[in-house]
């Protein structure tokens, strides 16, 4: 027997991910951006540490927290 697994709607996933990404990027830029952005290096080297931090924080901290908060709403 195959059970159909219910997935959240894409727009709800987009909203929840944005709710995590926006403040995370803002905090990272506010804390380390002042040290990284003025450097005279290519943009891909400037964004490398920022994205490593943001993705790690999102995957291990923010998204699990948002799933606890919005999980039931996302599955409706």
Biopython code that builds the backbone (N, CA, C, O; Angstrom):
import numpy as np
from Bio.PDB.StructureBuilder import StructureBuilder

atoms = [
    (1, "UNK", "N", (0.830, -1.183, 0.000)),
    (1, "UNK", "CA", (0.000, 0.000, 0.000)),
    (1, "UNK", "C", (0.873, 1.245, 0.000)),
    (1, "UNK", "O", (1.883, 1.322, 0.700)),
    (2, "UNK", "N", (0.471, 2.185, -0.777)),
    (2, "UNK", "CA", (1.232, 3.439, -0.779)),
    (2, "UNK", "C", (0.412, 4.525, -0.111)),
    (2, "UNK", "O", (-0.722, 4.812, -0.496)),
    (3, "UNK", "N", (1.011, 5.106, 0.880)),
    (3, "UNK", "CA", (0.357, 6.229, 1.549)),
    (3, "UNK", "C", (0.809, 7.509, 0.890)),
    (3, "UNK", "O", (1.986, 7.685, 0.575)),
    (4, "UNK", "N", (-0.132, 8.392, 0.688)),
    (4, "UNK", "CA", (0.212, 9.677, 0.095)),
    (4, "UNK", "C", (0.706, 10.612, 1.198)),
    (4, "UNK", "O", (-0.006, 10.894, 2.161)),
    (5, "UNK", "N", (1.929, 11.080, 1.036)),
    (5, "UNK", "CA", (2.507, 12.002, 2.014)),
    (5, "UNK", "C", (2.117, 13.412, 1.621)),
    (5, "UNK", "O", (2.360, 13.858, 0.500)),
    (6, "UNK", "N", (1.512, 14.095, 2.564)),
    (6, "UNK", "CA", (1.075, 15.464, 2.297)),
    (6, "UNK", "C", (2.271, 16.407, 2.382)),
    (6, "UNK", "O", (3.043, 16.360, 3.340)),
    (7, "UNK", "N", (2.414, 17.249, 1.386)),
    (7, "UNK", "CA", (3.484, 18.233, 1.354)),
    (7, "UNK", "C", (2.890, 19.622, 1.520)),
    (7, "UNK", "O", (1.768, 19.874, 1.081)),
    (8, "UNK", "N", (3.633, 20.526, 2.151)),
    (8, "UNK", "CA", (3.127, 21.896, 2.276)),
    (8, "UNK", "C", (3.070, 22.582, 0.914)),
    (8, "UNK", "O", (3.825, 22.247, 0.001)),
    (9, "UNK", "N", (2.176, 23.532, 0.798)),
    (9, "UNK", "CA", (2.075, 24.296, -0.442)),
    (9, "UNK", "C", (3.349, 25.115, -0.624)),
    (9, "UNK", "O", (3.974, 25.558, 0.340)),
    (10, "UNK", "N", (3.714, 25.300, -1.892)),
    (10, "UNK", "CA", (4.966, 26.007, -2.183)),
    (10, "UNK", "C", (4.971, 27.432, -1.653)),
    (10, "UNK", "O", (5.996, 27.907, -1.165)),
    (11, "UNK", "N", (3.844, 28.116, -1.743)),
    (11, "UNK", "CA", (3.824, 29.507, -1.305)),
    (11, "UNK", "C", (4.017, 29.591, 0.208)),
    (11, "UNK", "O", (4.618, 30.543, 0.706)),
    (12, "UNK", "N", (3.510, 28.601, 0.936)),
    (12, "UNK", "CA", (3.711, 28.598, 2.386)),
    (12, "UNK", "C", (5.176, 28.326, 2.723)),
    (12, "UNK", "O", (5.734, 28.939, 3.634)),
    (13, "UNK", "N", (5.788, 27.416, 1.993)),
    (13, "UNK", "CA", (7.216, 27.158, 2.194)),
    (13, "UNK", "C", (8.023, 28.414, 1.900)),
    (13, "UNK", "O", (8.951, 28.746, 2.637)),
    (14, "UNK", "N", (7.671, 29.112, 0.825)),
    (14, "UNK", "CA", (8.386, 30.339, 0.457)),
    (14, "UNK", "C", (8.271, 31.386, 1.560)),
    (14, "UNK", "O", (9.256, 32.045, 1.891)),
    (15, "UNK", "N", (7.085, 31.543, 2.128)),
    (15, "UNK", "CA", (6.870, 32.527, 3.197)),
    (15, "UNK", "C", (7.714, 32.181, 4.417)),
    (15, "UNK", "O", (8.381, 33.049, 4.978)),
    (16, "UNK", "N", (7.688, 30.927, 4.826)),
    (16, "UNK", "CA", (8.423, 30.508, 6.021)),
    (16, "UNK", "C", (9.935, 30.639, 5.799)),
    (16, "UNK", "O", (10.654, 31.096, 6.688)),
    (17, "UNK", "N", (10.409, 30.245, 4.635)),
    (17, "UNK", "CA", (11.840, 30.377, 4.347)),
    (17, "UNK", "C", (12.244, 31.841, 4.319)),
    (17, "UNK", "O", (13.304, 32.199, 4.831)),
    (18, "UNK", "N", (11.416, 32.691, 3.729)),
    (18, "UNK", "CA", (11.729, 34.125, 3.713)),
    (18, "UNK", "C", (11.762, 34.677, 5.136)),
    (18, "UNK", "O", (12.618, 35.499, 5.464)),
    (19, "UNK", "N", (10.827, 34.224, 5.986)),
    (19, "UNK", "CA", (10.808, 34.680, 7.382)),
    (19, "UNK", "C", (12.100, 34.301, 8.115)),
    (19, "UNK", "O", (12.478, 34.961, 9.083)),
    (20, "UNK", "N", (12.765, 33.265, 7.667)),
    (20, "UNK", "CA", (14.044, 32.889, 8.261)),
    (20, "UNK", "C", (15.224, 33.551, 7.588)),
    (20, "UNK", "O", (16.156, 33.993, 8.261)),
    (21, "UNK", "N", (15.198, 33.627, 6.269)),
    (21, "UNK", "CA", (16.333, 34.164, 5.507)),
    (21, "UNK", "C", (16.542, 35.654, 5.757)),
    (21, "UNK", "O", (17.665, 36.085, 6.018)),
    (22, "UNK", "N", (15.484, 36.434, 5.681)),
    (22, "UNK", "CA", (15.634, 37.889, 5.783)),
    (22, "UNK", "C", (16.308, 38.314, 7.093)),
    (22, "UNK", "O", (17.310, 39.027, 7.046)),
    (23, "UNK", "N", (15.799, 37.905, 8.254)),
    (23, "UNK", "CA", (16.474, 38.344, 9.484)),
    (23, "UNK", "C", (17.865, 37.731, 9.656)),
    (23, "UNK", "O", (18.753, 38.365, 10.226)),
    (24, "UNK", "N", (18.060, 36.513, 9.171)),
    (24, "UNK", "CA", (19.374, 35.889, 9.298)),
    (24, "UNK", "C", (20.415, 36.650, 8.489)),
    (24, "UNK", "O", (21.501, 36.942, 8.990)),
    (25, "UNK", "N", (20.091, 36.970, 7.248)),
    (25, "UNK", "CA", (21.020, 37.737, 6.411)),
    (25, "UNK", "C", (21.254, 39.115, 7.015)),
    (25, "UNK", "O", (22.384, 39.605, 7.018)),
    (26, "UNK", "N", (20.209, 39.739, 7.522)),
    (26, "UNK", "CA", (20.331, 41.068, 8.119)),
    (26, "UNK", "C", (21.286, 41.044, 9.311)),
    (26, "UNK", "O", (22.146, 41.915, 9.440)),
    (27, "UNK", "N", (21.134, 40.051, 10.174)),
    (27, "UNK", "CA", (22.003, 39.945, 11.353)),
    (27, "UNK", "C", (23.448, 39.660, 10.939)),
    (27, "UNK", "O", (24.379, 40.256, 11.479)),
    (28, "UNK", "N", (23.632, 38.759, 9.989)),
    (28, "UNK", "CA", (24.995, 38.432, 9.540)),
    (28, "UNK", "C", (25.653, 39.656, 8.913)),
    (28, "UNK", "O", (26.809, 39.955, 9.213)),
    (29, "UNK", "N", (24.940, 40.361, 8.055)),
    (29, "UNK", "CA", (25.515, 41.555, 7.437)),
    (29, "UNK", "C", (25.797, 42.647, 8.464)),
    (29, "UNK", "O", (26.789, 43.368, 8.354)),
    (30, "UNK", "N", (24.923, 42.766, 9.462)),
    (30, "UNK", "CA", (25.128, 43.792, 10.489)),
    (30, "UNK", "C", (26.331, 43.477, 11.370)),
    (30, "UNK", "O", (26.971, 44.387, 11.897)),
    (31, "UNK", "N", (26.642, 42.193, 11.533)),
    (31, "UNK", "CA", (27.743, 41.835, 12.423)),
    (31, "UNK", "C", (29.083, 41.701, 11.696)),
    (31, "UNK", "O", (30.091, 42.229, 12.166)),
    (32, "UNK", "N", (29.109, 41.009, 10.567)),
    (32, "UNK", "CA", (30.402, 40.831, 9.894)),
    (32, "UNK", "C", (30.494, 41.575, 8.569)),
    (32, "UNK", "O", (31.578, 41.673, 7.993)),
    (33, "UNK", "N", (29.399, 42.089, 8.085)),
    (33, "UNK", "CA", (29.410, 42.780, 6.799)),
    (33, "UNK", "C", (30.342, 43.976, 6.770)),
    (33, "UNK", "O", (30.968, 44.257, 5.748)),
    (34, "UNK", "N", (30.435, 44.675, 7.875)),
    (34, "UNK", "CA", (31.309, 45.848, 7.927)),
    (34, "UNK", "C", (32.777, 45.490, 7.753)),
    (34, "UNK", "O", (33.585, 46.337, 7.371)),
    (35, "UNK", "N", (33.123, 44.241, 8.031)),
    (35, "UNK", "CA", (34.507, 43.801, 7.868)),
    (35, "UNK", "C", (34.765, 43.197, 6.482)),
    (35, "UNK", "O", (35.867, 43.302, 5.945)),
    (36, "UNK", "N", (33.745, 42.572, 5.922)),
    (36, "UNK", "CA", (33.918, 41.852, 4.659)),
    (36, "UNK", "C", (33.645, 42.744, 3.448)),
    (36, "UNK", "O", (34.422, 42.743, 2.493)),
    (37, "UNK", "N", (32.557, 43.499, 3.479)),
    (37, "UNK", "CA", (32.136, 44.254, 2.297)),
    (37, "UNK", "C", (33.153, 45.299, 1.834)),
    (37, "UNK", "O", (33.304, 45.466, 0.624)),
    (38, "UNK", "N", (33.863, 46.017, 2.720)),
    (38, "UNK", "CA", (34.833, 47.014, 2.236)),
    (38, "UNK", "C", (36.107, 46.424, 1.622)),
    (38, "UNK", "O", (36.875, 47.153, 0.994)),
    (39, "UNK", "N", (36.342, 45.134, 1.790)),
    (39, "UNK", "CA", (37.565, 44.528, 1.262)),
    (39, "UNK", "C", (37.597, 44.641, -0.262)),
    (39, "UNK", "O", (36.567, 44.545, -0.930)),
    (40, "UNK", "N", (38.764, 44.842, -0.778)),
    (40, "UNK", "CA", (38.939, 44.954, -2.233)),
    (40, "UNK", "C", (39.239, 43.575, -2.824)),
    (40, "UNK", "O", (40.327, 43.316, -3.336)),
    (41, "UNK", "N", (38.241, 42.711, -2.734)),
    (41, "UNK", "CA", (38.333, 41.360, -3.282)),
    (41, "UNK", "C", (37.090, 41.120, -4.136)),
    (41, "UNK", "O", (36.104, 41.846, -4.001)),
    (42, "UNK", "N", (37.119, 40.125, -5.002)),
    (42, "UNK", "CA", (35.950, 39.850, -5.850)),
    (42, "UNK", "C", (34.706, 39.542, -5.017)),
    (42, "UNK", "O", (34.796, 39.024, -3.904)),
    (43, "UNK", "N", (33.550, 39.870, -5.580)),
    (43, "UNK", "CA", (32.283, 39.706, -4.862)),
    (43, "UNK", "C", (32.053, 38.262, -4.435)),
    (43, "UNK", "O", (31.489, 38.022, -3.368)),
    (44, "UNK", "N", (32.478, 37.297, -5.245)),
    (44, "UNK", "CA", (32.255, 35.901, -4.858)),
    (44, "UNK", "C", (33.056, 35.521, -3.615)),
    (44, "UNK", "O", (32.656, 34.614, -2.885)),
    (45, "UNK", "N", (34.160, 36.186, -3.365)),
    (45, "UNK", "CA", (34.905, 35.941, -2.131)),
    (45, "UNK", "C", (34.285, 36.670, -0.942)),
    (45, "UNK", "O", (34.432, 36.236, 0.200)),
    (46, "UNK", "N", (33.600, 37.766, -1.207)),
    (46, "UNK", "CA", (32.894, 38.468, -0.132)),
    (46, "UNK", "C", (31.662, 37.685, 0.308)),
    (46, "UNK", "O", (31.363, 37.600, 1.499)),
    (47, "UNK", "N", (30.952, 37.118, -0.658)),
    (47, "UNK", "CA", (29.710, 36.411, -0.324)),
    (47, "UNK", "C", (29.952, 35.001, 0.206)),
    (47, "UNK", "O", (29.062, 34.419, 0.826)),
    (48, "UNK", "N", (31.122, 34.450, -0.023)),
    (48, "UNK", "CA", (31.418, 33.091, 0.435)),
    (48, "UNK", "C", (31.235, 32.921, 1.951)),
    (48, "UNK", "O", (30.479, 32.039, 2.358)),
    (49, "UNK", "N", (31.883, 33.715, 2.795)),
    (49, "UNK", "CA", (31.685, 33.512, 4.239)),
    (49, "UNK", "C", (30.257, 33.850, 4.684)),
    (49, "UNK", "O", (29.721, 33.218, 5.595)),
    (50, "UNK", "N", (29.654, 34.837, 4.046)),
    (50, "UNK", "CA", (28.287, 35.207, 4.414)),
    (50, "UNK", "C", (27.335, 34.061, 4.129)),
    (50, "UNK", "O", (26.511, 33.715, 4.976)),
    (51, "UNK", "N", (27.438, 33.465, 2.940)),
    (51, "UNK", "CA", (26.530, 32.366, 2.599)),
    (51, "UNK", "C", (26.808, 31.120, 3.429)),
    (51, "UNK", "O", (25.878, 30.398, 3.787)),
    (52, "UNK", "N", (28.075, 30.860, 3.739)),
    (52, "UNK", "CA", (28.381, 29.711, 4.600)),
    (52, "UNK", "C", (27.725, 29.863, 5.970)),
    (52, "UNK", "O", (27.176, 28.904, 6.513)),
    (53, "UNK", "N", (27.786, 31.057, 6.517)),
    (53, "UNK", "CA", (27.173, 31.311, 7.824)),
    (53, "UNK", "C", (25.659, 31.239, 7.735)),
    (53, "UNK", "O", (25.022, 30.572, 8.550)),
    (54, "UNK", "N", (25.068, 31.924, 6.747)),
    (54, "UNK", "CA", (23.602, 31.978, 6.626)),
    (54, "UNK", "C", (23.019, 30.588, 6.396)),
    (54, "UNK", "O", (22.043, 30.216, 7.048)),
    (55, "UNK", "N", (23.591, 29.825, 5.493)),
    (55, "UNK", "CA", (23.060, 28.488, 5.206)),
    (55, "UNK", "C", (23.169, 27.593, 6.439)),
    (55, "UNK", "O", (22.228, 26.870, 6.763)),
    (56, "UNK", "N", (24.293, 27.635, 7.119)),
    (56, "UNK", "CA", (24.468, 26.812, 8.323)),
    (56, "UNK", "C", (23.459, 27.180, 9.406)),
    (56, "UNK", "O", (22.831, 26.302, 9.997)),
    (57, "UNK", "N", (23.307, 28.455, 9.661)),
    (57, "UNK", "CA", (22.353, 28.906, 10.678)),
    (57, "UNK", "C", (20.928, 28.550, 10.276)),
    (57, "UNK", "O", (20.134, 28.131, 11.119)),
    (58, "UNK", "N", (20.597, 28.711, 9.006)),
    (58, "UNK", "CA", (19.249, 28.375, 8.532)),
    (58, "UNK", "C", (18.957, 26.890, 8.712)),
    (58, "UNK", "O", (17.904, 26.530, 9.238)),
    (59, "UNK", "N", (19.868, 26.030, 8.285)),
    (59, "UNK", "CA", (19.616, 24.587, 8.302)),
    (59, "UNK", "C", (19.560, 24.028, 9.722)),
    (59, "UNK", "O", (18.705, 23.197, 10.030)),
    (60, "UNK", "N", (20.465, 24.478, 10.584)),
    (60, "UNK", "CA", (20.574, 23.859, 11.896)),
    (60, "UNK", "C", (19.839, 24.594, 13.019)),
    (60, "UNK", "O", (19.600, 24.011, 14.077)),
    (61, "UNK", "N", (19.479, 25.856, 12.810)),
    (61, "UNK", "CA", (18.837, 26.623, 13.887)),
    (61, "UNK", "C", (17.468, 27.161, 13.454)),
    (61, "UNK", "O", (16.445, 26.828, 14.054)),
    (62, "UNK", "N", (17.458, 27.981, 12.426)),
    (62, "UNK", "CA", (16.256, 28.748, 12.079)),
    (62, "UNK", "C", (15.145, 27.873, 11.501)),
    (62, "UNK", "O", (14.008, 27.952, 11.967)),
    (63, "UNK", "N", (15.436, 27.052, 10.510)),
    (63, "UNK", "CA", (14.379, 26.244, 9.902)),
    (63, "UNK", "C", (13.744, 25.244, 10.871)),
    (63, "UNK", "O", (12.522, 25.096, 10.859)),
    (64, "UNK", "N", (14.520, 24.552, 11.708)),
    (64, "UNK", "CA", (13.845, 23.695, 12.697)),
    (64, "UNK", "C", (12.936, 24.486, 13.639)),
    (64, "UNK", "O", (11.854, 24.019, 13.993)),
    (65, "UNK", "N", (13.365, 25.664, 14.040)),
    (65, "UNK", "CA", (12.528, 26.507, 14.893)),
    (65, "UNK", "C", (11.260, 26.950, 14.161)),
    (65, "UNK", "O", (10.163, 26.889, 14.718)),
    (66, "UNK", "N", (11.413, 27.389, 12.925)),
    (66, "UNK", "CA", (10.251, 27.813, 12.146)),
    (66, "UNK", "C", (9.307, 26.649, 11.865)),
    (66, "UNK", "O", (8.092, 26.837, 11.803)),
    (67, "UNK", "N", (9.855, 25.457, 11.696)),
    (67, "UNK", "CA", (9.004, 24.283, 11.480)),
    (67, "UNK", "C", (8.152, 24.007, 12.719)),
    (67, "UNK", "O", (6.979, 23.653, 12.602)),
    (68, "UNK", "N", (8.742, 24.169, 13.907)),
    (68, "UNK", "CA", (7.966, 23.988, 15.138)),
    (68, "UNK", "C", (6.858, 25.027, 15.245)),
    (68, "UNK", "O", (5.744, 24.713, 15.667)),
    (69, "UNK", "N", (7.162, 26.259, 14.866)),
    (69, "UNK", "CA", (6.197, 27.351, 14.999)),
    (69, "UNK", "C", (5.102, 27.268, 13.927)),
    (69, "UNK", "O", (3.920, 27.430, 14.228)),
    (70, "UNK", "N", (5.502, 27.015, 12.679)),
    (70, "UNK", "CA", (4.568, 27.086, 11.562)),
    (70, "UNK", "C", (4.204, 25.733, 10.963)),
    (70, "UNK", "O", (3.489, 25.688, 9.962)),
    (71, "UNK", "N", (4.671, 24.634, 11.541)),
    (71, "UNK", "CA", (4.464, 23.313, 10.959)),
    (71, "UNK", "C", (3.010, 22.967, 10.693)),
    (71, "UNK", "O", (2.676, 22.510, 9.600)),
    (72, "UNK", "N", (2.141, 23.177, 11.673)),
    (72, "UNK", "CA", (0.723, 22.836, 11.498)),
    (72, "UNK", "C", (0.085, 23.715, 10.422)),
    (72, "UNK", "O", (-0.696, 23.233, 9.602)),
    (73, "UNK", "N", (0.416, 24.988, 10.430)),
    (73, "UNK", "CA", (-0.141, 25.913, 9.416)),
    (73, "UNK", "C", (0.318, 25.494, 8.011)),
    (73, "UNK", "O", (-0.467, 25.539, 7.064)),
    (74, "UNK", "N", (1.554, 25.097, 7.882)),
    (74, "UNK", "CA", (2.078, 24.726, 6.567)),
    (74, "UNK", "C", (1.385, 23.481, 6.016)),
    (74, "UNK", "O", (1.244, 23.344, 4.801)),
    (75, "UNK", "N", (0.956, 22.581, 6.880)),
    (75, "UNK", "CA", (0.341, 21.340, 6.418)),
    (75, "UNK", "C", (-1.161, 21.453, 6.171)),
    (75, "UNK", "O", (-1.789, 20.502, 5.706)),
    (76, "UNK", "N", (-1.732, 22.603, 6.477)),
    (76, "UNK", "CA", (-3.182, 22.772, 6.209)),
    (76, "UNK", "C", (-3.428, 22.976, 4.755)),
    (76, "UNK", "O", (-4.575, 23.135, 4.339)),
]
sb = StructureBuilder()
sb.init_structure("model")
sb.init_model(0)
sb.init_chain("A")
sb.init_seg("    ")
for serial, (resi, resn, name, xyz) in enumerate(atoms, 1):
    if name == "N":
        sb.init_residue(resn, " ", resi, " ")
    sb.init_atom(name, np.array(xyz, "f"), 0.0, 1.0, " ", f" {name:<3s}", serial, name[0])
structure = sb.get_structure()
